[in-house]
């Protein structure tokens, strides 16, 4: 019995010992982050020489790591460009009976404007894959109201003839045990689609791939052909998720500079992760075999459903589960509200929601304690990686940009007269200057992935796309470390976040 796969928090457990363990694991990520930040302040006062040496070694480590990640970024970008030029339908024809594969596309809809949803549906129509093998589900919420349901029906009327089937579902509100959001809506869709479409059409579940897209996701034309090829050529297709690269190009020219930097930085991180499939976790818009969803069950009680379905599957299949990188893009929206202040608030809330993925830490580590079939080496590797990832997210930007000054401020006169004190800021400055090479790589690639510039934007817009990278330290701290610390602190206090829908503004 794997009852632990449905856990969302310590309160779900009845056994007091297990509840204590899970609660400890909930506190762990925030404890590590805050202990690190508090420790450097304290040690800068008590042992400034030790901290100064640590700072230099820490900066050198990140210089090498940025160099390492930049190479991965370049390689991933080149592979993505290659895949965009590949005729995937032609490659499928070489495989034989590929038309047996059906694609179920789930588009969870809350209160988005009609033109945003229609743009995503039109992108599906433009896909170079047989539409009679595509099923589209516009998954609405009862709590969104009757106007949204009518809007969905109007969209269905416009596009229903394009696909094998176009279904509008209504996820009931206030379902017991659920958390409002994309996860519970998607879980509901899987139940409905099984009864209304899959069984009547008698489609083998092994031949269905489910793509859970955000409502603003616009797949590039050969996404489903590329996905089908990887599915059919995978050694274990039913033990794998399939991950495209999210590029936030839908409204990138209209988004403010800081929002573009955050969006592009996230794209680059996902590019890098594609080069490291051993640590790749399903993220945002991704695809997964229907058979997995039927056997494992899509999570309906957590906010980060995209990563949770991966870890839930990993534990369910005793470590025999992976994410296959597609090196193929889907286009999404950068954060853009009706005004600048709204965009700032929405950007912070979106980053905090993503950082709330830290709740996967107690879920995974507790699952490792319960599951005795996963090799210890895999448990250690993934435990270290997930802890390091969220710790780095919360602390590294603050350490890099502020740590070099702390011994000078708190070290006292005895430290400030030393040669080490004199050279510390110069050494850190020189190391970080070298590390700026990584930002240069990002700047160049950011130009190469941009869509054509709209006519209303002049040449000064190109200049702003270069100067925007000066905002990187600001975005890493205020839209990186701080929302991550916010999420981890909430987890320490047991104040769980609900799902927050990012505002979509058409341009």
C-alpha positions as CSV (number, residue, x, y, z in Angstrom):
1,X,0.0,0.0,0.0
2,X,1.3,3.4,-1.0
3,X,-1.0,5.7,0.9
4,X,1.8,8.2,1.4
5,X,1.6,9.1,-2.3
6,X,-1.5,11.2,-1.6
7,X,0.0,13.2,1.2
8,X,0.0,17.0,1.0
9,X,1.0,18.0,4.5
10,X,1.9,16.6,7.9
11,X,-1.7,17.0,9.1
12,X,-2.8,14.3,6.7
13,X,-1.0,11.6,8.8
14,X,-2.7,9.9,11.8
15,X,0.4,8.2,13.2
16,X,2.0,10.7,15.6
17,X,5.6,9.5,14.9
18,X,5.1,9.8,11.2
19,X,3.4,13.2,11.6
20,X,6.4,14.4,13.6
21,X,8.9,13.2,10.9
22,X,6.9,14.8,8.1
23,X,6.6,18.1,10.0
24,X,10.4,18.0,10.6
25,X,10.9,17.6,6.9
26,X,8.5,20.5,6.2
27,X,10.7,22.7,8.4
28,X,14.0,21.5,6.9
29,X,14.3,23.6,3.7
30,X,13.5,26.9,5.4
31,X,15.7,26.0,8.4
32,X,18.7,25.3,6.1
33,X,18.1,28.6,4.2
34,X,17.6,30.8,7.2
35,X,20.4,29.1,9.2
36,X,22.8,29.9,6.3
37,X,21.9,33.6,6.1
38,X,21.9,34.0,9.9
39,X,25.2,32.0,10.1
40,X,27.1,34.3,7.8
41,X,26.1,37.4,9.8
42,X,27.1,35.7,13.0
43,X,30.4,34.3,11.7
44,X,31.2,37.6,10.0
45,X,31.4,39.0,13.5
46,X,32.9,36.1,15.4
47,X,35.2,34.7,12.7
48,X,35.6,37.2,9.9
49,X,38.8,35.6,8.5
50,X,37.0,32.2,8.1
51,X,34.1,33.9,6.3
52,X,36.4,35.9,4.1
53,X,38.1,32.7,2.9
54,X,34.7,31.0,2.5
55,X,33.5,34.0,0.4
56,X,36.4,33.7,-2.1
57,X,36.0,29.9,-2.4
58,X,32.2,30.3,-2.7
59,X,32.6,32.9,-5.5
60,X,35.1,30.7,-7.3
61,X,32.7,27.7,-7.1
62,X,30.0,29.8,-8.6
63,X,32.3,31.1,-11.4
64,X,33.0,27.5,-12.4
65,X,29.4,26.5,-12.0
66,X,28.2,29.4,-14.2
67,X,30.7,28.4,-16.8
68,X,29.5,24.8,-16.7
69,X,25.9,25.9,-17.0
70,X,26.6,28.3,-19.8
71,X,28.1,25.4,-21.9
72,X,25.0,23.4,-21.2
73,X,22.8,26.4,-22.2
74,X,24.6,26.8,-25.5
75,X,24.4,23.1,-26.3
76,X,20.7,23.0,-25.4
77,X,20.0,26.0,-27.6
78,X,21.8,24.5,-30.6
79,X,19.8,21.2,-30.1
80,X,16.5,23.2,-29.9
81,X,17.3,25.0,-33.1
82,X,18.1,21.7,-34.8
83,X,14.9,20.2,-33.6
84,X,12.9,23.1,-34.9
85,X,14.3,22.5,-38.4
86,X,13.7,18.8,-38.2
87,X,10.8,17.3,-40.2
88,X,9.3,15.2,-37.4
89,X,6.4,13.9,-39.5
90,X,9.0,12.5,-42.0
91,X,10.8,10.8,-39.2
92,X,7.6,9.4,-37.9
93,X,6.8,7.9,-41.3
94,X,10.1,6.0,-41.0
95,X,8.8,4.3,-37.9
96,X,5.6,2.8,-39.4
97,X,2.3,2.7,-37.5
98,X,2.5,6.0,-35.7
99,X,-1.0,7.2,-36.4
100,X,-2.2,4.9,-33.6
101,X,-1.1,7.6,-31.1
102,X,-3.7,10.0,-29.9
103,X,-3.0,13.3,-28.1
104,X,-5.3,14.6,-25.4
105,X,-4.6,18.3,-24.7
106,X,-6.0,19.7,-21.5
107,X,-6.4,23.4,-21.2
108,X,-7.5,24.5,-17.7
109,X,-9.4,27.7,-18.0
110,X,-10.4,30.1,-15.2
111,X,-11.5,33.6,-16.3
112,X,-9.1,34.3,-19.1
113,X,-10.2,36.5,-22.0
114,X,-11.6,34.8,-25.1
115,X,-8.8,36.0,-27.4
116,X,-6.1,34.4,-25.2
117,X,-7.9,31.0,-25.2
118,X,-8.6,31.2,-28.9
119,X,-4.9,31.9,-29.7
120,X,-3.9,28.7,-27.9
121,X,-6.6,26.7,-29.7
122,X,-5.5,28.2,-33.0
123,X,-1.9,27.1,-32.3
124,X,-3.3,23.5,-31.9
125,X,-5.1,23.9,-35.2
126,X,-1.8,25.0,-36.8
127,X,0.0,21.9,-35.5
128,X,1.4,19.6,-38.2
129,X,-0.2,16.5,-36.8
130,X,-3.4,14.8,-37.9
131,X,-6.2,16.6,-36.1
132,X,-8.3,13.4,-36.2
133,X,-5.8,12.1,-33.6
134,X,-6.1,15.1,-31.3
135,X,-8.7,15.6,-28.5
136,X,-8.9,19.0,-26.9
137,X,-10.5,19.6,-23.5
138,X,-11.3,23.1,-22.3
139,X,-11.4,22.5,-18.6
140,X,-13.5,25.3,-16.9
141,X,-14.2,25.8,-13.2
142,X,-17.7,26.0,-11.7
143,X,-16.5,28.7,-9.3
144,X,-15.5,30.9,-12.3
145,X,-19.2,31.4,-13.1
146,X,-21.7,30.9,-15.9
147,X,-20.2,33.6,-18.2
148,X,-16.9,31.7,-18.4
149,X,-18.7,28.5,-19.3
150,X,-20.6,30.3,-22.1
151,X,-17.3,31.7,-23.3
152,X,-15.9,28.2,-23.4
153,X,-18.9,26.9,-25.4
154,X,-18.4,29.7,-27.9
155,X,-14.8,28.7,-28.3
156,X,-15.8,25.1,-28.7
157,X,-18.3,26.0,-31.4
158,X,-15.5,27.8,-33.3
159,X,-12.9,25.0,-33.1
160,X,-14.8,21.7,-32.5
161,X,-14.8,20.7,-36.2
162,X,-11.0,20.9,-36.3
163,X,-10.3,17.9,-34.0
164,X,-11.4,14.4,-33.3
165,X,-13.3,15.8,-30.3
166,X,-13.5,19.1,-28.5
167,X,-14.9,18.9,-25.0
168,X,-15.8,21.5,-22.4
169,X,-15.7,20.2,-18.9
170,X,-16.8,22.0,-15.7
171,X,-14.9,21.1,-12.5
172,X,-17.3,21.2,-9.6
173,X,-16.3,23.6,-6.8
174,X,-15.6,22.6,-3.2
175,X,-14.8,19.0,-3.9
176,X,-13.7,17.3,-0.6
177,X,-9.9,16.9,-0.3
178,X,-9.1,19.1,-3.2
179,X,-7.1,22.3,-3.5
180,X,-8.4,24.9,-6.0
181,X,-6.2,25.0,-9.0
182,X,-4.9,23.4,-12.2
183,X,-4.1,20.1,-10.5
184,X,-7.6,19.3,-9.2
185,X,-9.1,20.5,-12.5
186,X,-6.8,18.2,-14.5
187,X,-7.5,15.3,-12.2
188,X,-11.3,15.8,-12.8
189,X,-10.7,15.9,-16.6
190,X,-8.9,12.6,-16.6
191,X,-12.0,11.0,-15.0
192,X,-14.4,12.6,-17.3
193,X,-12.5,12.0,-20.5
194,X,-12.2,8.3,-19.7
195,X,-15.9,7.9,-19.5
196,X,-17.0,10.2,-22.3
197,X,-14.4,9.7,-25.0
198,X,-11.8,7.0,-24.4
199,X,-14.1,4.1,-23.6
200,X,-16.7,4.9,-26.3
201,X,-14.0,5.2,-28.9
202,X,-12.2,2.1,-27.5
203,X,-8.8,3.8,-27.7
204,X,-6.1,1.7,-26.0
205,X,-4.7,3.7,-23.0
206,X,-1.2,2.9,-24.1
207,X,-1.8,4.9,-27.3
208,X,-2.8,8.1,-25.5
209,X,-0.5,10.9,-24.5
210,X,-1.9,13.7,-22.3
211,X,-0.4,17.2,-22.6
212,X,-1.3,19.3,-19.6
213,X,-0.9,22.9,-20.9
214,X,-1.4,26.2,-19.3
215,X,-4.2,28.2,-21.0
216,X,-1.6,30.5,-22.7
217,X,0.5,27.7,-24.1
218,X,1.0,27.7,-27.8
219,X,3.0,24.7,-29.1
220,X,5.2,25.2,-32.0
221,X,3.9,23.5,-35.2
222,X,5.7,20.1,-34.9
223,X,5.5,19.7,-31.2
224,X,3.1,16.7,-31.2
225,X,5.0,15.0,-34.0
226,X,8.3,15.5,-32.1
227,X,6.6,14.2,-28.9
228,X,5.2,11.2,-30.7
229,X,8.6,10.3,-32.1
230,X,10.2,10.4,-28.7
231,X,7.3,8.4,-27.2
232,X,7.6,5.7,-29.8
233,X,11.4,5.5,-29.7
234,X,11.8,5.6,-25.9
235,X,13.0,2.5,-24.2
236,X,10.3,2.8,-21.5
237,X,7.6,5.1,-22.9
238,X,5.2,4.4,-20.1
239,X,7.7,5.1,-17.5
240,X,8.5,8.6,-18.8
241,X,7.2,12.2,-18.9
242,X,8.1,14.4,-21.8
243,X,9.2,18.0,-21.3
244,X,9.4,20.8,-23.9
245,X,11.3,24.1,-23.3
246,X,9.0,26.9,-22.3
247,X,9.8,30.2,-24.1
248,X,7.8,33.2,-23.0
249,X,7.4,34.8,-26.4
250,X,3.6,35.4,-26.7
251,X,3.9,38.9,-25.3
252,X,7.6,39.3,-24.7
253,X,7.8,42.6,-26.6
254,X,5.1,44.2,-24.5
255,X,6.3,43.0,-21.1
256,X,8.4,45.4,-19.0
257,X,12.2,44.8,-18.8
258,X,12.2,43.1,-15.4
259,X,9.4,40.7,-16.4
260,X,11.3,39.8,-19.6
261,X,14.5,39.1,-17.6
262,X,12.7,36.8,-15.2
263,X,10.9,35.0,-18.1
264,X,14.0,34.6,-20.2
265,X,16.0,33.5,-17.2
266,X,13.4,30.8,-16.5
267,X,13.6,29.7,-20.2
268,X,17.4,29.4,-19.9
269,X,17.2,27.4,-16.7
270,X,14.8,24.9,-18.4
271,X,17.2,24.8,-21.4
272,X,20.1,23.9,-19.0
273,X,17.9,21.2,-17.3
274,X,17.2,19.6,-20.6
275,X,21.0,18.9,-20.8
276,X,20.8,17.2,-17.4
277,X,18.0,14.7,-17.8
278,X,19.1,12.9,-14.6
279,X,17.8,15.9,-12.6
280,X,15.0,17.0,-15.0
281,X,11.5,17.2,-13.4
282,X,8.3,17.9,-15.3
283,X,7.5,21.6,-15.2
284,X,4.5,23.7,-16.3
285,X,3.3,22.6,-19.7
286,X,4.4,19.0,-20.2
287,X,3.2,15.6,-21.6
288,X,2.6,12.3,-19.9
289,X,1.2,8.9,-20.9
290,X,-2.5,8.4,-20.1
291,X,-1.5,5.0,-18.6
292,X,0.6,6.7,-16.0
293,X,-2.2,9.0,-15.0
294,X,-4.6,6.1,-14.7
295,X,-2.3,4.0,-12.6
296,X,-0.7,6.8,-10.4
297,X,-3.5,9.3,-10.3
298,X,-3.0,13.0,-11.0
299,X,-2.5,15.1,-7.8
300,X,-5.5,17.1,-6.8
301,X,-4.5,18.4,-3.4
302,X,-1.3,20.4,-4.0
303,X,-0.4,23.6,-5.8
304,X,2.8,22.4,-7.7
305,X,1.0,19.6,-9.5
306,X,3.5,19.6,-12.4
307,X,6.4,18.6,-10.3
308,X,4.3,16.5,-7.9
309,X,3.0,14.2,-10.6
310,X,6.7,13.4,-11.5
311,X,7.7,12.6,-7.9
312,X,4.5,10.7,-7.3
313,X,5.2,8.6,-10.3
314,X,8.8,8.1,-9.3
315,X,7.8,6.7,-6.0
316,X,4.9,4.7,-7.4
317,X,7.2,2.9,-9.9
318,X,10.0,2.5,-7.3
319,X,12.4,4.8,-9.0
320,X,11.8,3.5,-12.5
321,X,10.6,6.8,-13.9
322,X,12.2,9.7,-15.7
323,X,11.6,12.9,-17.8
324,X,12.7,12.8,-21.4
325,X,13.8,16.2,-22.7
326,X,12.3,17.1,-26.1
327,X,14.5,20.1,-26.9
328,X,11.5,21.6,-28.5
329,X,9.7,24.8,-27.5
330,X,6.2,25.8,-26.5
331,X,5.4,29.5,-26.3
332,X,3.8,31.0,-23.2
333,X,3.1,34.5,-21.7
334,X,5.6,36.5,-19.7
335,X,3.9,38.2,-16.7
336,X,2.1,41.3,-17.8
337,X,-0.7,43.1,-16.0
338,X,-2.7,46.2,-16.8
339,X,-0.1,48.5,-15.2
340,X,3.4,48.4,-13.9
341,X,2.5,47.9,-10.2
342,X,0.2,45.1,-11.1
343,X,2.9,43.4,-13.1
344,X,5.4,43.7,-10.2
345,X,2.9,42.1,-7.7
346,X,1.9,39.4,-10.2
347,X,5.5,38.6,-10.9
348,X,6.3,38.2,-7.2
349,X,3.2,36.0,-6.6
350,X,4.0,33.8,-9.6
351,X,7.6,33.3,-8.4
352,X,6.4,32.5,-4.9
353,X,3.9,30.0,-6.3
354,X,6.7,28.3,-8.2
355,X,9.0,28.4,-5.1
356,X,6.1,26.7,-3.2
357,X,7.4,23.6,-5.0
358,X,9.5,23.2,-1.8
359,X,6.6,21.2,-0.4
360,X,7.9,18.4,-2.7
361,X,10.9,18.1,-0.3
362,X,9.0,16.6,2.7
363,X,6.8,14.6,0.3
364,X,9.9,13.0,-1.5
365,X,12.0,12.5,1.6
366,X,9.2,10.9,3.5
367,X,8.4,8.8,0.5
368,X,12.0,7.6,0.4
369,X,11.7,6.6,4.1
370,X,8.5,4.6,3.3
371,X,9.7,3.0,0.0
372,X,12.3,0.3,0.5
373,X,12.6,-0.7,-3.1
374,X,14.3,2.4,-4.4
375,X,18.2,2.0,-4.3
376,X,19.8,4.0,-1.5
377,X,22.1,5.7,-4.1
378,X,19.1,7.1,-6.0
379,X,17.5,8.3,-2.7
380,X,20.7,10.1,-1.7
381,X,21.2,11.7,-5.1
382,X,17.7,13.1,-5.5
383,X,17.5,14.1,-1.8
384,X,20.7,16.1,-2.2
385,X,19.7,17.6,-5.5
386,X,16.2,18.8,-4.4
387,X,17.6,20.2,-1.1
388,X,20.4,22.0,-2.9
389,X,18.1,23.4,-5.5
390,X,15.7,25.1,-3.2
391,X,18.5,26.1,-0.8
392,X,20.4,27.8,-3.7
393,X,17.2,29.4,-5.0
394,X,16.7,31.1,-1.6
395,X,20.2,32.0,-0.6
396,X,22.8,32.1,-3.4
397,X,21.8,35.5,-4.9
398,X,21.9,37.1,-1.5
399,X,25.2,35.5,-0.6
400,X,26.9,36.5,-3.9
401,X,25.8,40.2,-3.9
402,X,26.0,40.9,-0.1
403,X,28.3,38.4,1.5
404,X,31.5,40.0,0.4
405,X,30.8,43.1,2.6
406,X,29.7,41.4,5.8
407,X,33.2,40.7,7.3
408,X,34.2,44.4,6.5
409,X,31.1,45.6,8.4
410,X,31.0,43.2,11.3
411,X,34.6,42.0,11.5
412,X,35.8,44.9,13.6
413,X,39.0,46.9,13.5
414,X,41.3,43.9,14.0
415,X,40.1,42.4,10.8
416,X,39.8,45.6,8.9
417,X,43.5,46.3,9.1
418,X,44.5,43.0,7.6
419,X,45.6,42.4,4.0
420,X,42.8,40.0,3.6
421,X,40.3,42.7,4.4
422,X,41.9,45.0,1.8
423,X,41.8,42.4,-0.9
424,X,38.4,40.8,-0.2
425,X,36.2,43.2,-2.1
426,X,38.6,43.3,-5.0
427,X,38.9,39.6,-5.2
428,X,35.1,39.1,-5.2
429,X,34.6,41.9,-7.7
430,X,37.1,40.3,-10.1
431,X,35.6,36.9,-9.8
432,X,32.1,38.2,-10.3
433,X,33.2,40.2,-13.3
434,X,34.5,37.0,-14.9
435,X,31.2,35.4,-14.1
436,X,29.4,38.1,-16.1
437,X,30.4,36.0,-19.1
438,X,27.4,33.8,-18.3
439,X,25.2,36.9,-18.6
440,X,26.7,37.7,-21.9
441,X,25.9,34.3,-23.2
442,X,22.3,34.7,-22.0
443,X,22.1,38.1,-23.6
444,X,23.1,36.8,-27.0
445,X,20.8,33.8,-26.9
446,X,17.9,35.9,-25.7
447,X,18.1,37.8,-29.0
448,X,18.2,34.6,-31.0
449,X,15.0,33.2,-29.6
450,X,13.0,36.4,-29.9
451,X,10.0,36.4,-32.2
452,X,9.9,39.1,-35.0
453,X,9.6,42.6,-33.5
454,X,6.2,44.2,-33.9
455,X,6.1,47.2,-36.2
456,X,5.1,49.6,-33.4
457,X,8.5,49.1,-31.6
458,X,11.4,51.2,-32.8
459,X,15.2,50.7,-32.7
460,X,15.4,51.9,-29.0
461,X,13.6,48.7,-28.1
462,X,16.6,46.7,-29.2
463,X,18.8,48.8,-26.9
464,X,16.4,48.2,-24.0
465,X,16.8,44.4,-24.6
466,X,20.5,44.7,-24.0
467,X,20.3,47.1,-21.0
468,X,17.6,45.0,-19.4
469,X,20.3,42.5,-18.3
470,X,21.6,45.1,-15.9
471,X,18.5,44.3,-13.9
472,X,19.6,40.7,-13.4
473,X,20.9,41.2,-9.8
474,X,17.6,42.9,-8.9
475,X,15.5,40.2,-10.4
476,X,17.5,37.4,-8.9
477,X,17.0,38.8,-5.4
478,X,13.5,40.3,-5.5
479,X,11.9,37.8,-7.8
480,X,14.2,34.9,-6.8
481,X,15.6,34.7,-3.3
482,X,12.9,36.7,-1.5
483,X,9.8,34.8,-2.8
484,X,11.6,31.6,-2.2
485,X,12.3,32.5,1.4
486,X,8.7,33.6,1.7
487,X,7.5,30.2,0.5
488,X,9.9,28.3,2.8
489,X,9.0,30.4,5.8
490,X,5.3,29.7,5.2
491,X,6.1,26.0,5.1
492,X,7.9,26.4,8.4
493,X,4.8,28.1,9.9
494,X,2.4,25.6,8.4
495,X,0.7,28.3,6.4
496,X,0.1,26.5,3.1
497,X,-0.4,28.5,-0.1
498,X,-3.4,28.1,-2.2
499,X,-3.3,28.2,-6.0
500,X,-3.0,31.7,-7.4
501,X,-4.0,32.3,-11.1
502,X,-1.6,34.6,-12.9
503,X,-3.5,37.4,-14.6
504,X,-3.4,37.1,-18.4
505,X,-3.5,40.4,-20.4
506,X,-3.9,40.2,-24.1
507,X,-1.7,42.5,-26.3
